Amino acid sequence: MNNHVSTFHRKTKHRADLSAAEPSAAELSAPNQDRTPNIPCYSCCVPDCIVSVPSLWELIQHFYRHLENGVEIPTCPIQNCDFKLPFKKKSNLQVHLSQKHRSWRDEGCPKKRPHSENFATHSTATSLPSTSRDQTEDMDWESTGEANCEANPDVDPLILNDELMFDCIAKFYLKLYGEFFLPYKIIQEISEAIALISNMMHCRVKVLLFNELTKLKISEQQINMIRFKIMCADLLYASHSKDIPGPTFTTDHLRKKYFEEHFHYKPPTEISLDPNSEKTNKKYMYVPVQQTLETLLEDPSVQKEIENSFQEQPAGQDGIISNYTDGQQYIIENHPRREIHLFVFQDGFNPVMNVLGSAKNKYKDLGVYFTIGNLKSIFRSKIASKHLIMLIRESVIKTVGTSKCFQKLKEHLGALEENGIIFKGENIKVVVEYFIGDSLGQHFIGGFVESFSGMYCCRFCNVKRKTYKKDPSVTHPLRTRLSFQHCLYRSRLTGKPYEGVKQDSVFNTLKYFHSSSHLVPCFAHDLLEGVISFDLSGILATFVKSKWMSYDFINRRIRKFRCVGVDTPNKPALVNVKGLKLGGHAVQNWTLLRLLPFIIGDKIKNKEHDAWKLYLQLKNLCEYFSAPEFCSSVVPYIKDVLLPQYFELRSKVLSSKVRPKHHFMCHYPELMLKYGPLIQLWTMPYEQKHKMFKNICRLSRNFKNLEYTLATRHQLNLCYLGTSPLFEEEITEAGSKPLSPDSHSGPVSQLIQHLNISQDWRECEVLIKDGVQYKHNDYLLLSSCGTQITGGFIRLIIIKGRNIEFFLEVINAFFNPDLGIYELPMVKTGFLQKVSRNQLKYPLPQPLYLYKGVEGFSLKNKLI
């Protein structure tokens, strides 16, 4: 062996040298005069070769090695074969066997890989030293390992589960494909490296094992059998070797085949829009919705969420709206209790980052995804709940037309509405509840004009541009199916768009969906990247003109400001010195709006200035519109009081023109009643899917047939996520120890003793639940009453199983109307209270900041 482990210039040469250097199990054996009668023997027919093996399959493998080394095989190894010519190449023998003897593998070659129980290496090794030669020859080798495993209680039965081990190896490759998005070439090189290393290790083991077993005077026939079983027991080696029966991961095709058989991998389908041409660019990648749903409905966590949604009670009479099922649109449609709802999202994006020049729009795609609406809102916001339907180049849509591009999707959605899907043995109808997207995409799907500079630019009503320019708070009645059909009829007569309607939507034939009522707004695009970006920029420009501060000062404060907690990933971007709009993305603009009092509040010389008042009103409106739940009684107050006040003051402070998104915002109060909390229907969670596709494009480095690459990697990612429950509640602890009253003093120790908490609870310093981190001294919100919020600082975290309890020192915060923030008292003393994590209406810890030495916080949304 040492003579061959010198220097190898290529992997293929290395394997060839190893194969030539190390004889196989059969090659090391010699004729055995004391052969066990019940084991068949096959002898090699090559002159001067005395090898005998126990099975035909091993004999064929032995012949393959001869042929690889240039040694001819005189005749076919199958008895009574009339082919008498010698075989000079391995391929000749392979072709002959596959054509003339298709069932040759049935003898001696197991269709399934032998289970590890039958040849556990540690069991065999421990039994050999104490066994005589006669006893060894009489052993039943098929039951030795299993018997010894049963006798050894320390052996984990999972270790001997072949299928589990193969799944672990396959999941490793699936992670490379679906999470790390490595190029196929790199994955193949990793596979070849694993095969090379494991082959080297086996060559070493075979020689050492033969030498040691020979010293124990074990027959060569049984040594061959032991070595073959050990070779098969090493599943990492076996899964990277074509010479051993069973699953193999040596090629991309074999790996994906295993994914399909064991992990429900569903590759995407390429749909041609020009069937008359084989080589056409008019195509798109498509993943049938029903196919994805069938896979998802096998997930126990998805089943649990859907079943819980079926059991939910209808919206109560308390006026609290907390989900889309509480919206008027859902209620008037009179949906059955047991029904699966889909949210369909569409948006254009460029998967290739930093493209310049003529190629800027070359790769721009339209992505269509869906989410199961029956999930809780916290799960609907996760990227794992977004599933691909189709990817199509935008240039193809412009060439072919929307009707033809979306025809197959419409048919499949209609089939789900008509025929339903099997869920736990029951046929459940599947309906499209809402389409989600930005304004441009919603107009594209709904058949409205896609220009926002025309006379009619609102899909919610038919107000004219000059009307809302004059008075932005004016809105017309919402469109209805009847009014849409009237506009569509007039448009077809004139051949021009009529009141903003230019064509019918391909999806208007679905059971519930209609362009006039099921295209929900996006809070992020309309407010955060629209109204707030323009108006807050104008407000800051007013501060600069008033000589209170400069843009350099504002950006210096932003640069030095330290965000904490959940605000950390979205620190405000620097302000654009041109003063036209803010420089950040949606959530960065939101963070700047919330934290502006802590950043520059001390430089506001006059808190009664109209510009500062306008800022406070804008912040107040944003808190109402972003609420995850709200009381229906506040909607008239927003529509009739807050919005008119805001636009009246805006006309005095800002000289910038009113934009269509200002008008869209005026519809938000009635849309909140119609669709439920708008923050649950925004596009930001889906934008993360775009980010994933950009990462795939960047990491895979493959721009040929880009849509195929993206769709395939997405399905592999979904397959990888499906190897564990999609929405499993995760709890991570740090600094855990058994709970003991003696380790605490004062009120905490007294409360533990008073509540008589058992000692099987444990306490921890840091806890992460569903991605939210809790630690000592975090401030949690409990309830709201007028200008006062009740909250508490975490003094102790205890956990038992999946039950989490907080010991909170309750301290009230009070609203400061001059700054629009809540402030905590300087002396923080309060009573101790035990609160369950499941009882928290607002589970996120509130980030605290200092304003002139006083701790306070700024809400993201209004509390009930």
C-alpha positions, 0 to 999 in steps of 0.5 A: 500500500505504501508504494502506491500512496506516493503522488497521484496526478489525477483522481481517476489514476489514484483509484486505478492504482488503489484497485491494482494495489489492493486485492479484493476480498475474493482475490485474497482468498484461496481454495478452501478444503473445509468449505461449509456445504451450504455456501455455494462456491464460484471459481475464477476461470482465468488461468493462474488465478485461484480465487473462489467466491461465495456468490455469482455477483462477487465473481462478476465483480472479480472479473471486472477487476481483471478486465480493468487490469487488461486480463481477458476473461476466457468465457461467460461465467453463466452456465450453459451460455452459448457465447464462447468468445473471450471478453477483452473489455469490461464494457463487453461483459457488461453489455453481454450480461445485460442483453443475454442474462438480465436476471444474473444479479438475482443470484448472490446480489441482494436487491436491497443492501444487507442490514447492518444488524447482520454484520455489525463490525464491533460485534464480530470483532468482539466475538472473534478472539474468544472463538476457536476455529471449529466454532468459527466455521460452524457460525451462522454468519447471518445471525451473529451480529444481531444476536450480539447486538441484542446482548449488548444493551449499549448499542443504539438501534438507530445506528444499525438502521441502514435507511436512516444512515442513507437518509443522513448522507442524502440530507447532507447532499440535499443541504449542499443543493438546497441551502448552501446552493453550491454549484453542481460541479463543486458538489460533484467534486465533494462526492468524488473526494468522499469516494476517494478517501473512503476507498483509501480507508477500505484498502487499508482496512482490508489488508489489516483485517485479513492479516489479523483474522489469518492469525486467528486461524479463521478460514479464508472463505469466512474471512472473505465473507467478513470483509464483504460484510464490513465493506457493506456495513460502511455505508459512507463507502457503500453509498459512494461505490458502484461495486456494492448494491444499494443506493449510490450518490456518485452522480447528480442523477442518482442523488436526485433520484434518491431525493424523489424516492425518499424526500418527496422531491418534485422537480419543476416542469418546463412549459413551452409557449411555442409548441411548434418550435423545440428550441424556443425562449418562449417558456417558463418554469412551473410547479403545480400547486396541487403537487406542492400542496399534497407534499405540504399536507403530509407535514404534521405541523402543517396538518396541525395548523390547518386543523386548528383553523377549521376549529376556530370560532367565527369573528366575535361581536367584540369588534376586534379584527385580528385576521383576514377571516374577520374582514368583511370581504371574507364574511360576505363570501360565506366560506365553509368552515373546512376549506383551505385558502391560498394567498397568491403573490406575484412580483417582478424582480431581477435575480442577477445583481448589479447588472448594468447597461443593455443587460439590465433588464435581460434577466428580469423575471416574474415570480409567482408564489403562494402561501396557505392562508390557514396558517397563523400569521406568525407562520405566514410571515416565514419564508418557509411558507412561501412556495413557488408556482412559476418563474417566467421572463418578463420579456416573454409575457410582453411577447405572448400575453398574460392570458396565455402565460397564466392559462395553466395556472388558472386551470389548476386553481379552478380544478382545486376549487372544483375537485378539492384535495385529500386532507386526512382522508377527507376531500377539502376544497381549495380556493384563492382568497387574495392576490398579494403584490405591489400596486404595479403588479396588482394592476397587471393581474387585475387588468387595470392600466399600469401607468400611475400618471394617467387620469385614472390610477386607482384600482380601488375607486374611479376617482380622477387624478385632478380630484385627489390632487385638489383634495387628497382625502377625497375617495369615491365608492369602492369598485364592485364586480358590476362597475368593473364589468361596466368599465370593461364593456365600455373599454371593449367598445371604444378599444381604450381603457375606461376609468382605469380598466383596460382588460379582463383578468384571466383569474376572474373566472375563479369562484371567489376572486375578482379584480375589483375586490381581491387585490389587497394593498401593500403597506410597505410599498404604499406607506413605507416606500411611498408616503413616509419616504417622500413626506418624512424627507420633506419634513427633515428638509423643513428642519434644515431650512429652519436652521435647526440642523443640517443634513450632515448633522442628521446623518452623523446622528444616524451613523452614531445611533445604536439600535438594539433588539429587533431594530438592529437589522434595520438601522435607518439609512442615511438621509438623501441630501437632495431632500426628495425621498429617504435613502433606505428600504421600507423597514429602514424608513419605518425604523427612522420614523419610529426612532426619530425623537431619540435621534434628533428630538433634542434639536427640535427647538419648537415642539409646536412647529407645524413640521414637527406636528406633521411628523407626529401625525404621520407617525400616529397614522403609521401605527394605526395602519400597521396594527396586527389587530385593531378595534373596528370602532377606530376606523371612522376616527382614522378616516374622518379625523386623522386623515383630513387633519394630516392632509390639511397640515401637509398642504401648509408644511410641504410644497411637494405634490400629492402622489397616487400613494397618498390617495391609496392611503386614504382608502386604508381605513375601509380596506382595514375593515374589508381585508383585516389587518393590512400588515398581515397581507403586505409583501415584505415576507415574499420579498425574502424569496426574491433575496433567496433567488438572488443568492442562488444566482450568485452562488450557483454561478449559472446563467444559462437557462436561469429560470430552470436553475432557480426553480430547481434549486427552489424545489431542492430547498423545499425538499430540504426544509421538508425533511423536518416539520416546517413550523415546529416550535423551537426553544433554545436555552442558555445558562440553564440550571435547576430552579431553586428559591435559595439561589434568589433573594428578595421578591423573586425568592418569595414569589417562588415559595408563594406559588409553590413552584415545583423543583422540576422547573429550571431557570435560564439566562437567555431563551429563544422561542420562535426566533424571538430572544428573551433575556434578563432586563428585557421589557415586555408589553402587557396591556394598554389603557389610554396614555399608559402602557403596562409592561414589565422587566424580566427578572427571571425566566423559568421553563418546564417542557414547552411551558415558559414563564416570566417573572416580571417587575411590572412598571408602567410607561407614560405617553409623551405627546410632545415626542410621540414616545412612551417614557419610563419613570426614573425610579423603576420599582414595581411589584413582581408578577408571573406571566406565561409566554402564551398569555403575552399579546405582544411577545416581542421585547420592546427596545428601550432608548434614552432621551435626555437620560430618560428611558423610553420606547416608540411603538410600531403599532397601536395597542388594544 
